Each structure stands twice: as structure tokens, then as C-alpha cells.
């Protein structure tokens, strides 16, 4: 995890991760997951979701789902403070 003010801080997630792709998931679930990841990582929405879906499918983009069991690192206190606001 990174933030403009936390460039020297880090978080470590320990747990299970699963790669969701066209070979192991429902196409609609994968399409929605790709859109959520795009929006969350860019902090914006696509101007043309249908075009984004076509590009993501052509690129064979995958989604990684992480189910953390433990989270620690030097940014944990700041993350908790940010979430409390």
C-alpha cells in the first residue's frame, strides 16, 4: 500500500491470494472485478466501460483477490488514523 505522504512506509499482508481469470471464473464476475480494480487504483471511472472491458479481455487481465490473515508494517498506524477520519 502506498500513499503520497507515506512514501517511506509500507504494509505487509500475509494470507491467501487467488488469481481470478477467464479460465477459472464467471465472465461477469471477472468483468466487474476488473472494473472495481481500475476504479480503486486510479480513483476514477472509465469514460467508456465497454471499451475498457474489450481492452481488458484482449489483454487477458487478471484480478488478484487477497484475503489477509495478518497485516503489519510501518504504515499501519497511519492507515488506521486515515480510516478513523
Long-range contacts (C-beta under 8 A, 24 or more apart in sequence): 1-75, 1-79, 3-75, 3-78, 3-82, 5-78, 6-75, 6-78, 8-74, 9-73, 9-74, 9-75, 9-78, 10-73, 10-74, 10-75, 11-71, 11-72, 11-73, 11-75, 11-76, 11-79, 12-70, 12-71, 12-72, 12-73, 13-66, 13-68, 13-70, 13-71, 14-68, 14-69, 14-70, 14-71, 15-66, 15-67, 15-68, 15-69, 15-70, 16-66, 16-67, 16-69, 17-64, 17-65, 17-66, 17-67, 18-64, 18-65, 18-67, 19-62, 19-63, 19-64, 20-62, 20-63, 20-64, 20-65, 21-60, 21-62, 21-63, 22-57, 22-60, 30-63, 31-56, 31-57, 33-63, 33-65, 34-61, 34-63, 37-63
